[in-house]
Amino acid sequence: MTDTLARDRDTSEISLIQAVESVILEEGFSGIGVNALARRAGVDKVLIYRYFGGLAGLLTAYAEAGDFWWRVDDLLAEPLPDPDRPDALPDCLARVFERHVAFLRSHPVTLEVIAWEMSARNELTAALESVREDRSLAVIRGLALRFDVAESDFQAQVAPLFALLGAAANYLAARGRHLSRFNGLDLQSEAGWTQLCKSAEHMLGAVRLPDPPTAITSTSQDQTP
């Protein structure tokens, strides 16, 4: 009996989390509500309160478990350039950026959220923002570890440019849902996005990390007694 109840709960939770995404895609954010989500999932709305503590809890669970944002392991998956190569850092950053772009272009619900949060803030956009920020910081930590650099140095040198390029990609991908061109670039074609990624790669090529500290040798050790 206990196993059956656990399976029933797991099934209901998954159905409710999936319902969040399907409602956003089909009805937009205005369709998000306890009754609508329960109806879409085919369960009693009381389960939203029982399993998630309410609508806010369900939206947070969707943000954490859903396919809204890339996983850190996917963005940093091998193959990536060998960190010992002289040009490894900018090349690695360019590959990570390309994976970010590829994810955006293949996830329409993510683009709906990005477009919506530019004009409104609600429980869902707040929950999704938290997940997105946590994973973005985790990517910075992972890259700093890969290149054996202090996270603070990596944050200072890389994060601002990543933020600028990431925000540009988010905006252009969201815009490209309905409008095909921006400054002459075709946002709905592979050629247009290849151009954008090449430009980002060129910008990232200027990134340089601080040199490691030079060891200080005591002058007294060099003197002959």
C-alpha positions as CSV (number, residue, x, y, z in Angstrom):
1,M,0.0,0.0,0.0
2,T,2.8,2.4,0.9
3,D,4.6,1.8,-2.4
4,T,1.4,2.3,-4.3
5,L,0.8,5.6,-2.6
6,A,4.3,6.7,-3.3
7,R,4.0,5.8,-7.0
8,D,0.7,7.7,-7.2
9,R,2.2,10.7,-5.6
10,D,5.2,10.6,-7.9
11,T,2.9,10.3,-10.9
12,S,0.7,13.2,-9.8
13,E,3.7,15.5,-9.1
14,I,5.2,14.8,-12.5
15,S,1.8,15.4,-14.2
16,L,1.5,18.8,-12.4
17,I,5.0,19.9,-13.2
18,Q,4.5,19.0,-16.8
19,A,1.1,20.8,-16.8
20,V,2.9,24.1,-16.0
21,E,4.9,23.9,-19.2
22,S,2.0,22.9,-21.4
23,V,-0.2,25.7,-20.1
24,I,2.5,28.3,-20.7
25,L,3.0,27.1,-24.2
26,E,-0.7,26.9,-25.1
27,E,-2.2,29.7,-23.1
28,G,0.6,31.9,-21.9
29,F,1.2,33.0,-18.3
30,S,-2.4,34.3,-18.0
31,G,-3.5,30.6,-18.0
32,I,-1.4,29.7,-15.0
33,G,-3.7,29.0,-12.0
34,V,-4.5,26.2,-9.5
35,N,-7.7,25.1,-11.3
36,A,-6.2,25.2,-14.7
37,L,-3.1,23.3,-13.8
38,A,-5.0,20.6,-11.9
39,R,-7.4,20.2,-14.8
40,R,-4.6,19.9,-17.3
41,A,-2.8,17.3,-15.1
42,G,-6.0,15.4,-14.5
43,V,-5.8,15.6,-10.7
44,D,-7.7,17.2,-7.9
45,K,-6.5,20.7,-7.1
46,V,-6.1,19.8,-3.4
47,L,-3.0,17.8,-4.4
48,I,-1.2,21.1,-5.4
49,Y,-1.5,22.2,-1.8
50,R,-0.8,18.8,-0.3
51,Y,2.3,18.0,-2.4
52,F,3.7,21.5,-3.1
53,G,2.1,23.8,-0.4
54,G,0.3,25.8,-3.0
55,L,0.8,27.4,-6.4
56,A,4.1,29.1,-5.5
57,G,5.6,25.7,-4.4
58,L,4.5,24.0,-7.6
59,L,6.0,26.8,-9.8
60,T,9.3,26.5,-7.8
61,A,9.3,22.7,-8.3
62,Y,8.8,23.3,-12.1
63,A,11.7,25.7,-12.1
64,E,14.0,23.3,-10.4
65,A,12.9,20.0,-12.0
66,G,11.5,21.1,-15.4
67,D,13.4,21.6,-18.6
68,F,13.2,25.4,-18.4
69,W,16.9,26.0,-18.2
70,W,20.1,24.2,-19.1
71,R,21.8,21.9,-16.7
72,V,25.3,22.9,-15.6
73,D,26.7,19.5,-16.5
74,D,25.3,19.8,-20.0
75,L,26.9,23.2,-20.6
76,L,30.3,22.0,-19.2
77,A,30.2,18.6,-20.8
78,E,33.2,17.2,-22.7
79,P,34.6,17.7,-25.2
80,L,35.9,21.1,-24.2
81,P,39.4,22.5,-25.0
82,D,42.3,21.3,-23.0
83,P,42.9,23.9,-20.3
84,D,46.7,23.6,-20.9
85,R,46.4,25.0,-24.4
86,P,47.5,28.6,-24.8
87,D,44.1,29.6,-26.4
88,A,42.0,27.3,-24.4
89,L,40.1,29.8,-22.3
90,P,38.5,31.9,-25.1
91,D,37.8,28.8,-27.1
92,C,36.1,27.1,-24.1
93,L,34.0,30.2,-23.4
94,A,32.9,30.3,-27.0
95,R,31.8,26.7,-26.9
96,V,29.8,27.2,-23.7
97,F,28.1,30.3,-25.3
98,E,27.2,28.2,-28.3
99,R,25.6,25.6,-26.1
100,H,23.6,28.3,-24.4
101,V,22.4,29.6,-27.7
102,A,21.5,26.1,-28.9
103,F,19.5,25.4,-25.8
104,L,17.5,28.7,-26.1
105,R,16.6,28.0,-29.7
106,S,15.3,24.5,-28.9
107,H,13.2,25.5,-25.9
108,P,10.2,27.6,-26.8
109,V,8.9,27.7,-23.2
110,T,12.1,29.3,-22.1
111,L,11.7,32.0,-24.7
112,E,8.1,32.6,-23.5
113,V,9.4,33.1,-20.0
114,I,12.2,35.4,-21.1
115,A,9.8,37.5,-23.1
116,W,7.2,37.6,-20.3
117,E,9.7,38.6,-17.5
118,M,10.7,41.7,-19.4
119,S,7.3,43.2,-18.8
120,A,6.0,41.5,-15.6
121,R,7.1,39.8,-12.4
122,N,5.2,37.0,-10.7
123,E,5.8,33.9,-8.7
124,L,6.9,31.8,-11.7
125,T,9.4,34.4,-13.1
126,A,10.9,34.8,-9.7
127,A,11.3,31.1,-9.2
128,L,12.8,30.6,-12.6
129,E,15.1,33.6,-12.1
130,S,16.5,32.0,-9.0
131,V,17.2,28.7,-10.7
132,R,18.8,30.5,-13.7
133,E,21.1,32.6,-11.5
134,D,22.2,29.7,-9.4
135,R,23.2,27.6,-12.4
136,S,24.9,30.6,-14.1
137,L,27.1,31.0,-11.0
138,A,27.7,27.3,-10.9
139,V,29.0,27.5,-14.5
140,I,31.4,30.3,-13.5
141,R,32.6,28.2,-10.6
142,G,33.1,25.2,-12.8
143,L,35.1,27.1,-15.4
144,A,37.3,28.7,-12.7
145,L,38.0,25.2,-11.3
146,R,38.8,23.9,-14.8
147,F,41.4,26.6,-15.4
148,D,42.7,26.6,-11.8
149,V,41.8,30.3,-11.3
150,A,40.3,31.9,-8.2
151,E,36.6,32.2,-8.6
152,S,36.8,35.9,-7.7
153,D,39.2,36.6,-10.5
154,F,37.2,34.6,-13.0
155,Q,34.0,36.4,-11.8
156,A,35.7,39.8,-12.3
157,Q,37.2,39.0,-15.7
158,V,34.7,36.7,-17.4
159,A,31.2,37.1,-15.8
160,P,30.5,40.7,-17.0
161,L,31.2,39.7,-20.7
162,F,29.2,36.5,-20.3
163,A,26.3,38.5,-18.8
164,L,26.4,40.9,-21.7
165,L,26.5,38.1,-24.4
166,G,24.0,36.0,-22.5
167,A,21.5,38.8,-22.2
168,A,21.9,39.6,-25.9
169,A,21.3,35.9,-26.9
170,N,18.3,35.8,-24.6
171,Y,16.7,38.9,-26.1
172,L,17.4,38.0,-29.7
173,A,16.2,34.4,-29.3
174,A,13.0,35.6,-27.7
175,R,12.6,38.3,-30.4
176,G,13.1,35.7,-33.1
177,R,10.0,33.8,-32.1
178,H,7.9,36.3,-34.0
179,L,10.2,38.7,-35.7
180,S,12.8,37.3,-38.1
181,R,15.2,40.2,-38.5
182,F,17.3,42.4,-36.2
183,N,19.9,44.8,-37.7
184,G,19.7,42.8,-40.9
185,L,20.4,39.4,-39.2
186,D,18.0,36.6,-39.8
187,L,17.1,35.4,-36.3
188,Q,15.2,32.4,-37.6
189,S,18.0,30.9,-39.7
190,E,21.2,28.9,-38.9
191,A,23.2,31.4,-40.9
192,G,22.1,34.3,-38.7
193,W,23.0,32.6,-35.5
194,T,26.3,31.3,-36.9
195,Q,27.2,35.0,-37.5
196,L,26.2,36.0,-34.0
197,C,28.2,33.1,-32.4
198,K,31.2,34.0,-34.5
199,S,31.0,37.6,-33.3
200,A,30.7,36.4,-29.7
201,E,33.7,34.2,-30.2
202,H,35.7,37.2,-31.4
203,M,34.7,39.2,-28.4
204,L,35.6,36.3,-26.0
205,G,39.0,36.0,-27.6
206,A,40.0,39.2,-25.8
207,V,39.4,37.6,-22.3
208,R,42.6,37.3,-20.3
209,L,42.9,36.0,-16.8
210,P,45.4,37.5,-14.3
211,D,48.9,36.0,-14.3
212,P,49.6,33.7,-11.3
213,P,51.5,35.5,-8.5
214,T,55.2,35.4,-8.8
215,A,57.1,33.7,-6.0
216,I,59.0,36.1,-3.9
217,T,62.6,35.0,-3.2
218,S,64.2,36.3,-0.1
219,T,67.3,38.3,-0.9
220,S,69.0,37.1,2.2
221,Q,69.0,33.6,0.8
222,D,70.8,34.8,-2.3
223,Q,73.6,36.4,-0.4
224,T,76.9,34.6,0.2
225,P,77.8,34.6,3.9
